[in-house]
């Protein structure tokens, strides 16, 4: 029956390169990796840009109730903007150092000379 609930079905994701050499990436999807814990997610970095095929396998593929779906997607090279924490650090660190130096300069100017 399609209305039956199925919990904790294994979900696996594979990423395969199309038209170039790179290792296939395989990961298990888990609730722990998902932002919304009602779902499962598989997080991984695809290091090589290009066209990739992503295959999602739900349940044992050999069983009648198991299934598989695949799709292709272009993967772009990551940039500094893809890493917001690093970008924020690179922007805020010089500002903090400059502010600290500025405050020290003001403190030294206010000290009376002995």
C-alpha positions as CSV (number, residue, x, y, z in Angstrom):
1,X,0.0,0.0,0.0
2,X,1.4,3.4,-0.9
3,X,0.1,5.0,2.2
4,X,2.3,2.8,4.5
5,X,5.0,4.7,6.3
6,X,8.5,3.3,5.9
7,X,11.1,4.5,8.5
8,X,14.8,4.2,8.4
9,X,15.2,3.0,4.8
10,X,18.8,3.1,3.7
11,X,19.6,5.9,1.3
12,X,22.9,6.0,-0.6
13,X,24.1,8.7,-3.0
14,X,26.9,8.3,-5.6
15,X,28.5,10.9,-7.8
16,X,30.2,9.8,-11.0
17,X,32.1,12.0,-13.4
18,X,30.9,12.1,-17.0
19,X,33.6,12.4,-19.7
20,X,36.6,12.8,-17.5
21,X,38.7,10.9,-15.0
22,X,37.8,11.4,-11.3
23,X,37.0,8.9,-8.5
24,X,33.3,8.1,-7.9
25,X,32.1,9.4,-4.6
26,X,29.8,7.3,-2.5
27,X,28.0,8.4,0.7
28,X,25.2,7.3,2.9
29,X,22.4,9.8,3.5
30,X,21.6,10.2,7.2
31,X,19.3,12.4,9.3
32,X,22.3,13.7,11.2
33,X,23.6,15.4,8.0
34,X,20.2,16.9,7.2
35,X,19.2,20.4,8.3
36,X,15.6,19.2,8.6
37,X,15.8,16.0,10.7
38,X,12.6,14.7,9.0
39,X,14.7,14.1,5.9
40,X,18.1,12.5,5.1
41,X,21.0,14.2,3.4
42,X,24.4,13.1,2.1
43,X,27.0,15.9,2.1
44,X,30.2,15.7,0.2
45,X,32.7,17.8,-1.7
46,X,33.1,17.3,-5.4
47,X,36.6,18.5,-6.0
48,X,36.7,18.3,-9.9
49,X,34.5,20.7,-11.9
50,X,32.6,19.3,-14.8
51,X,29.4,17.3,-15.6
52,X,28.6,14.7,-13.0
53,X,25.9,12.1,-12.6
54,X,24.3,11.8,-9.2
55,X,22.6,8.5,-8.4
56,X,20.3,8.2,-5.4
57,X,19.5,4.6,-4.3
58,X,16.6,4.1,-1.8
59,X,16.4,0.7,-0.1
60,X,18.1,-2.4,-1.3
61,X,18.1,-2.0,-5.1
62,X,17.6,-5.7,-5.6
63,X,14.3,-5.7,-3.8
64,X,11.0,-5.0,-5.6
65,X,10.4,-2.0,-3.2
66,X,13.9,-0.6,-3.7
67,X,14.4,2.1,-6.2
68,X,17.0,4.3,-7.9
69,X,16.9,7.7,-9.5
70,X,19.7,9.6,-11.2
71,X,20.2,13.1,-12.6
72,X,23.1,15.0,-14.2
73,X,24.3,18.4,-13.0
74,X,27.3,20.7,-13.8
75,X,29.6,21.2,-10.9
76,X,31.5,24.5,-10.8
77,X,34.8,25.2,-9.2
78,X,34.3,26.5,-5.7
79,X,35.3,30.1,-4.9
80,X,36.0,32.2,-1.8
81,X,32.3,33.2,-1.8
82,X,31.3,29.6,-1.3
83,X,33.0,29.7,2.1
84,X,31.2,32.4,4.2
85,X,33.1,31.8,7.4
86,X,36.5,32.2,5.7
87,X,35.3,35.3,3.8
88,X,34.0,36.9,7.0
89,X,37.3,36.1,8.8
90,X,39.3,37.6,5.9
91,X,37.2,40.8,6.1
92,X,36.9,41.2,9.8
93,X,40.4,40.2,10.9
94,X,42.1,43.2,9.3
95,X,39.4,45.5,10.6
96,X,39.9,44.2,14.1
97,X,43.7,44.6,13.9
98,X,43.4,48.1,12.5
99,X,40.9,49.0,15.3
100,X,43.2,47.6,18.0
101,X,46.2,49.5,16.6
102,X,44.2,52.7,16.4
103,X,43.0,52.4,20.1
104,X,46.6,51.7,21.3
105,X,47.8,54.8,19.4
106,X,45.2,56.9,21.1
107,X,46.1,55.4,24.5
108,X,49.8,56.2,24.0
109,X,49.0,59.7,22.9
110,X,47.0,60.4,26.1
111,X,49.7,59.1,28.5
112,X,51.7,61.9,30.2
113,X,55.4,61.8,29.6
114,X,57.5,61.0,32.7
